[in-house]
Amino acid sequence: MSLCPKVEKAMQLLGKRWTGLVVKQLLDGPQRFSEIKAGFPISGKLLTERLKELEDEGIVTRKVYAEVPVRVEYRLTEKGRALQAVIGEIEHWAHDWMEIKEQAQLN
């Protein structure tokens, strides 16, 4: 059985560390970089990389406001919002099937 190139690309993108959580957080609406970063322990460099990848794929848009200081917001595109059902199903599956060991919860 061969894997569809589109499915493979989607799995590679969404399977990257933090990518799914960034998308999940943006499902709540537009957010600034600092708001996204406050949601989970990701480095600024890696968050920048993930947002750029999502932007390149047309999943996220970046809007710069001409203010002082400059304000930048990230939001999901229609393509990104279409992931809501996928993220929701992953959440349901995780609640039903994933176990967290105590040590992992402390980290």
Buried (B, 14 or more C-beta within 10 A) or exposed (E): EEEEEEEEEBEEBBEBEBBBBBBBBBEEEEBEBEBBBEBEEBEEEBBEBBBEBBBEBEBBBEEEEEEEEEEBBBBBBEEBBEBEEEBEEBEEEEEEEEEEEEEEEEE
